Amino acid sequence: MLEKTYEAAAVEPRISAAWDEVGAFRAGAGAKPGAAPYSIVIPPPNVTGSLHMGHALNNTLQDVLVRFERMRGKDVLWQPGMDHAGIATQMVVERQMMQRQEPGRREIGRAAFLEKVWTWKAESGGTIAAQLKRLGASCDWSRERFTMDEGLSEAVLKVFVQLHRDGLIYRDKRLVNWDPHFETAISDLEVLQVEVKGHFWHFKYPIEGMPGRFITVATTRPETMLGDTAVAVHPDDERYADLVGKFAILPLVGRRIPIVADEYSDPEKGTGAVKITPAHDFNDFEVGKRHGLAMINILDRKAHVALSGNEAFWADTGHGAELSGAPEPAEGAEAETPVSYVFGAEMLEALLHGKAREAARKIVVEAMERRGLLAKVEPNTHMVPHGDRSNVVIEPFLTDQWYVNAGELAKPALAAVRDGRTSFVPKNWENTYYQWMENIQPWCVSRQLWWGHQIPAWYGPDGEVFVAHDEAEALDAAIHHYLTRAEIDAAKAADLRVNGAAGFLTRDEDVLDTWFSSALWPFSTLGWPEQTPELARYYPTSVLVTGFDIIFFWVARMMMMGMHFMKDADGNPVVPFKDVYIHALVRDEKGQKMSKSKGNVIDPLELCDEFGADALRFTLAAMAAQGRDIKLAKARVAGYRNFATKLWNAARFAEMNGCVSVSDFEPAAAKGTLNRWIATELARAVAGVTEALEAYRFNDAAAAAYRFVWNSFCDWYLELAKPIFMGEDQALKDETRATCAHVLDEILKLLHPFMPFITEELWAKTAAEAGLTRGAMLVTTEWPGVGITHDEAADEIDWLVGLITEVRSVRSEMNVPAAAQIPLVVVGASARTTAWMATHEAAILRLARVASIASADQAPAASAQIVVGEATFCLPLEGVIDVGAERTRLSKEVVKLEGEIGRIDKMFANPQFMAKAKEEVVEENREKREEYVARIAKVREALARLG
């Protein structure tokens, strides 16, 4: 006998172990002979990571797909693995060393530090893999990969060297996002925009050769003026037309900087004149390139002012030493002695060299104010970039880095989406993809870290670079290079070949951006650059499931790399995946983003512990509507735990009533109307779930399964079958038992992709209790086929269900006491309806809670009327409720709901509200309006029934 209650905490680990024992998730498990391949590569979580709600959603949706396709007999591979997470992992290990009061990484050296990282990875890394298994992720765990494992490292080397030889990787000096704490370039995804209350400082720059004439610029970062190399004005701005082509003298520094005309300057913003600091602002960098301006970096790697020995800074300085002026005197004070606008070199260096940005800012502002060059200060709230891990202000920093020519690689990747070889779901995300790819910039792939794939580049004594697979290959290239130029002789070359490159070649210390190795993920995990059977079998992959925030960082780069390195037999580029399903965000129940600072983070592992993994998985799938964020509340997960309980209780009820699978049972041959109806409902549910999953409509698939299981099977079929189980018709009883067992088996198959643990448990337990042997575990059992529909039986039971449901609804809407027995009067019934009423009279009386059923020529006075088919069913309410009071109550509710709808419509029509309101507030009111509209329709319907 099945246990009285289902205990997820006890069952789920046991079922997970059983799957592992039989290798249920291995590639090809359950596949039919000649099966088509179906493959997904997991978005590799960071090795430092732990399961958060985004992971839970992403991996649940993937698991639904792979379980579905595995049951459909396809040769399925869900490829798992983890990313080495360069900066995150290095930070974890360094923090651990600090807590243990061990020497820092620079003290122990690179080799010793990397040894510590690998030790940490072996002992503590990869926690998330166990957490994914807890969620039920059916990856082929025997094939788990790591972006730093030997095979993937070989793939990274090959790709870097080949792209360099193709002219698509090069070294360049450009601006990057620089994290001064970690002293490395970081990607845009690692930058958080934080709202900061600051100021706009308006500075006056004197014009060369025009005494008393100034041009005023505004800045939020006064310290960067040290690196100014121009002032830009709009070409059509008449205020400055006579200044274009002239020079301003940069205060404090004494650098001559040109005044240039450039459309980047907005005449409507600030003064219309913009200081241009090409080495410390991304927009200014582009202006600088257009006008051939000098690029002067005034900061070091820690974002401290670096003037000593800074040749670029000191070039062409010292102008305007004679320029001086008096600051505005304080009220009641005498004017001060005029001071020079320009510092001497010694003073400038003494005041500012080595200062942090904030300290330098204070010095610069005070100096400008003292010289009368601070026009005004305005409060200004603006977004400031911060490192997502360091939490320090990110600096646009001019430095030498390695770049990929992403513009060239993007061309075939763009074409592949445009011609449909790869499709985005929902389709609107293709526009985002196009926008990014059409405006793509060179991709900075170097990082100033130690943990990661070290760049395979070696530098000769004169800085000449040699990119190679290993040091020996680099040395050969270097010897050839220097021999041909007679810069070394044969003896030196021979010595180098014997003793190696030490002291002659120096390897680049930088490592590659982690996105570089993950861009190769779809083919490197399958064994490339080796031509493995798995690569031939499972590439290209079938679908990629990911979030919208990494369309550019990961999806686009996989498209670029995949199409450059993977070709078909004719040499044509092959896309890495056919479909890209973009899921939305999981927010809290109010629609706000989850964050630790808000305290609204929901831990998926806690939900699994409290409600079971199945309940969480079904919740996420049921709410995963395309293009719509998920508002997650614990109550929703608790509700789907109740669904699991409902399923368990239905199985117990079937067991108690002797419902056992019959091997030769043919549901299409059933004679009982109720059995023919549930077979029809099952066929419709199977078709609905299958169609929805094929179209990635996870919420529709879950809703179709839920409606069938809870409503059709549990609420109606089992309830209507009770009299049959207790009746005297043995043949009908046997048929109903066999039908019930058959439908329950099909339900377990239908629900398995969403709720794998409880369905696998019931699959085994129901068979064991009946003394049956299953052919296989449910995970590899065949997906249900769409059965035959019995339209006449379906019409009859649908009519019965509809009638009882409507009567119940009217009783609820009209506040009819639960114990009140009311007659049901039928007007205008056809012969078919009359026959159905006679057949199902007992069920109608019991389930609709009516005292009797009678026919009449017209509706009784003061009755609520229901139209079902051609007939009108009336519930006389005279004496049962106060009909007038009920009509008044309903009318008042209509007025109240109309007011609420009007209030929201007025808000939405207000442009100021729509411009300022937070996204979650707008969405919350939109959902409230939908609820009010649905409710008012029901209330008006109830009023109409009262006449």
Secondary structure by P-SEA (a helix, b strand, c coil): cccccccccccaaaaaaaaaaacccccccccccbbbbbbbbcccccccccccaaaaaaaaaaaaaaaaaaaacccccccccccccaaaaaaaaaaaaaaacccccccccaaaaaaaaaaaaacccaaaaaaaaaaccccccccccccccaaaaaaaaaaaaaaaaaccbbbbbcccccccccccccccccbbbbbbbbbbbbbbbbbcccccbbbbbbbccccccccccbbbbbcccccccccccbbbbbccccccccccccccccccccccbbbbbccccaaaaaaaaaabbbbbbcccccccccccccccccccccccccbbbbccccccccccccccccccaaaaaaacccccaaaaaaaaaaaaaaaccccbbbbbbbbbbbcccccccccccbbbbbbccccccaaaaaaaaaaccbbbccccaaaaaaaaaaacccccccccccccccccbbbcccbbbbbcccaaaaaaaaaaaaaaaccccaaaaaaaaaaccccccccccccccaaaaaaaccccccccccccccccccccccbbbbccccccccaaaaaaaaaaccccccccccccccbbbbbbbbcccccccccccccccccaaaaaaaccaaaaaaaaaaaccccccccccaaaaaaaaaaaaaaaaaaaaaaaacccccccccccccccaaaaaaaaaaaaaaaaaaaaaaacaaaaaaaaaaaaacccccccccccccccccccaaaaaaaaaaaaaaaaaaaaaaaccccaaaaaaaaaaaaaaaccccccccccccccccccccaaaaaaaaaaaaaaaaaaaaaaaacccccbbbbbbbccccaaaaaaaaacaaaaaacccccccccccccccbbbbbbcccbbbbbbcccccaaaaaaaaaaaaaaaaaaaaaaaaaaaacaaaaacccaaaaaaaaaaaaaaaaaaaaaaaaaaaac
